[in-house]
Amino acid sequence: METNHILYEIIIEGHLDRYWSEWLDNLTITFPTARTTLLRGRLADQTALFGVLKKLHNLGLSLISVRRIEDKQEGE
């Protein structure tokens, strides 16, 4: 069974303080624009991804995009 975590990028509207990182499965929080927050990091599987998306939804945040990042390690 594959144990590598999958790398994701999630963009939301507005700014989310960095202290939310731990609650959001330790995703890195950055601000690519004045109006968006980028969450980036590895999640165990789609269940973990849906958990993060549910948390963002419960905070009333607007989702702009979710992207799985192809990782060179996955093919090795």
FENWOJO-V983613 format. One record per run of one state. SS is the DSSP state (a for helix, b for strand, c for the rest). FROM is the first residue (numbers start at 1). TO is the last residue. If there is no record, write none. Layout:
ss-><SS SS>
from-><FROM FROM>
to-><TO TO>
//
This chain:
ss-><c b c a c b c b c a c b c a c>
from-><1 6 14 18 21 28 34 36 44 46 59 63 70 72 76>
to-><5 13 17 20 27 33 35 43 45 58 62 69 71 75 76>
//
